[in-house]
Amino acid sequence: MIGLKGKNALITGAARQESVRRSLSDLFNKGATSPSITAHSLNLRQTRKRWHCKQPAEIIKNCGVKSLLVQGDVSQKSDIVEMVNTVVKEFGNLDILVNNAGIQKESPSHEVTTANFDRVITVNLWGADLCVLETIKHLLSLHRPGVIINISSVHKIIGRLMYISYSISKGGMENLTKTLAF
């Protein structure tokens, strides 16, 4: 983690996952600064299965770094453009993209609806691609290096029962990672 000091990160989908909370704490305790956390919904009520965005923001604040909470839907290009622009405006630059946003729709494989399949692919794969493209545009405009981290899943290889569209989207995410070249 050497070399993260002063780097600005955009982390998508940080509102719901416990692993993200632990990773953020570890990452920013090791020197990265100015993370921006994004989420589709900034619902401040905690439910049994989900924790809200304020928790990772509080963890980061406790690490002694400046953070920014940004609402955005990665399936909407205009939201992604706004997220990147907000990060750049607030912190002056974007160095790291962590593509973490993702959803799952439970259904037996033979009963998956087109609407649910499209929604999962749009968020998990198309949204990730849009985030990558906007980040690359920013980095190239400034002739700066950067880091893009695409969070995939073991379910790209090992299908997950009742979540075929999720598994397919994560397989696509793996291929997105392999084809990045700029």
C-alpha positions in Angstrom: 0.0 0.0 0.0 3.0 2.3 -0.2 2.3 5.2 -2.5 -1.3 5.8 -1.6 -0.6 9.0 0.4 -2.4 11.9 -1.2 -4.4 9.7 -3.6 -8.1 10.3 -4.2 -10.4 7.4 -4.6 -14.0 6.9 -5.9 -15.6 3.7 -4.4 -18.9 2.7 -5.9 -21.5 0.7 -4.1 -20.1 1.2 -0.7 -23.4 1.4 1.1 -24.3 -2.2 1.6 -21.3 -4.5 2.0 -19.5 -5.4 5.2 -16.3 -6.3 3.3 -16.1 -2.8 1.9 -16.3 -1.4 5.3 -13.3 -3.5 6.5 -11.4 -2.8 3.2 -11.9 0.9 3.5 -10.7 1.0 7.0 -7.6 -1.0 6.1 -6.9 1.0 2.9 -7.1 4.4 4.5 -5.3 3.4 7.7 -2.4 2.7 5.3 -2.2 6.2 3.9 -4.7 6.7 1.1 -6.6 10.0 1.5 -9.8 11.6 0.3 -12.0 8.6 -0.5 -15.4 9.3 -2.1 -18.1 6.8 -1.3 -21.0 6.4 -3.7 -24.3 4.7 -3.4 -27.5 4.6 -5.3 -29.6 5.1 -2.2 -28.6 7.1 0.8 -31.3 5.6 3.0 -30.3 6.4 6.5 -32.3 3.7 8.1 -30.5 0.5 8.9 -32.2 -2.8 8.2 -31.4 -6.3 9.3 -29.5 -7.0 6.1 -28.0 -3.6 5.2 -26.1 -0.9 6.8 -26.2 2.6 5.6 -23.6 4.9 4.0 -22.8 6.9 7.1 -20.9 3.9 8.5 -18.1 3.8 6.0 -17.9 7.6 6.0 -17.6 7.5 9.8 -14.9 4.8 9.6 -12.9 6.9 7.1 -13.3 10.0 9.2 -12.0 8.1 12.2 -8.9 7.3 10.1 -8.2 11.0 9.9 -8.9 11.6 6.2 -11.3 13.8 4.4 -14.2 11.8 2.8 -17.2 12.6 0.6 -20.5 10.8 0.3 -22.0 11.0 -3.2 -25.3 9.7 -4.3 -25.4 8.1 -7.8 -26.8 5.3 -9.8 -24.1 3.5 -11.8 -26.6 2.4 -14.4 -27.1 6.1 -15.3 -24.3 7.7 -17.3 -25.3 11.2 -16.2 -24.9 10.1 -12.6 -21.5 8.7 -13.2 -20.3 11.8 -15.0 -21.6 13.8 -12.0 -19.9 11.5 -9.5 -16.5 11.8 -11.2 -17.0 15.6 -11.6 -18.0 16.0 -7.9 -14.9 14.1 -6.8 -12.6 16.1 -9.0 -14.2 19.4 -7.9 -14.0 18.5 -4.2 -10.5 16.9 -4.2 -8.8 18.3 -7.3 -8.2 14.9 -8.9 -9.3 11.3 -9.1 -6.5 8.6 -8.9 -8.3 5.4 -7.9 -11.6 3.9 -9.0 -12.9 0.9 -7.0 -15.8 -0.5 -9.1 -17.8 -2.3 -6.4 -21.4 -1.5 -7.1 -23.5 -4.6 -7.8 -26.9 -6.1 -7.3 -28.4 -9.6 -7.2 -31.9 -10.8 -8.1 -32.9 -14.2 -6.7 -34.7 -16.5 -9.1 -34.6 -20.1 -10.4 -32.6 -20.0 -13.7 -35.6 -21.0 -15.8 -37.7 -18.2 -14.3 -35.4 -15.2 -14.6 -37.4 -12.4 -16.2 -35.9 -10.2 -18.9 -36.4 -7.1 -16.7 -34.5 -8.6 -13.7 -31.7 -10.0 -16.0 -31.4 -6.6 -17.7 -31.3 -4.7 -14.4 -28.5 -6.9 -13.0 -26.4 -6.7 -16.2 -27.0 -2.9 -16.4 -25.8 -2.2 -12.9 -23.1 -4.9 -12.5 -21.5 -4.8 -15.9 -22.6 -1.7 -17.9 -22.4 0.5 -14.8 -18.9 -0.7 -14.1 -17.9 -0.1 -17.8 -19.3 3.4 -17.6 -17.4 4.2 -14.4 -14.2 2.9 -16.1 -14.7 5.0 -19.2 -15.4 8.2 -17.2 -12.3 7.6 -15.0 -10.1 6.9 -18.0 -11.3 10.1 -19.7 -10.4 12.1 -16.6 -6.9 10.4 -16.3 -6.1 10.8 -20.0 -7.2 14.5 -20.0 -4.6 15.2 -17.4 -2.0 12.7 -18.7 -1.9 11.1 -15.3 -1.6 7.5 -14.2 -4.3 5.9 -12.2 -5.6 2.7 -10.8 -8.9 0.9 -11.6 -10.0 -1.9 -9.4 -12.9 -4.0 -10.6 -14.5 -6.1 -7.8 -15.7 -9.4 -9.3 -16.7 -12.6 -7.5 -15.9 -16.3 -7.4 -19.4 -16.7 -8.9 -18.0 -15.8 -12.2 -16.5 -19.3 -12.3 -18.7 -21.2 -9.8 -22.3 -20.4 -10.7 -24.4 -19.4 -7.8 -27.7 -21.2 -7.5 -30.7 -18.9 -8.0 -28.5 -16.0 -9.2 -27.6 -16.8 -12.8 -27.7 -13.2 -14.0 -25.3 -12.2 -11.1 -22.9 -14.9 -12.1 -23.0 -13.9 -15.8 -22.4 -10.2 -14.9 -19.4 -11.1 -12.8 -17.9 -13.2 -15.6 -18.3 -10.1 -17.8 -16.6 -8.0 -15.1 -13.6 -10.3 -15.3 -13.4 -9.9 -19.0 -13.8 -6.1 -18.7 -10.7 -6.1 -16.4 -8.7 -8.2 -19.0 -9.5 -5.9 -21.9 -8.6 -2.5 -20.2 -5.9 -0.9 -22.2 -5.3 2.8 -22.6 
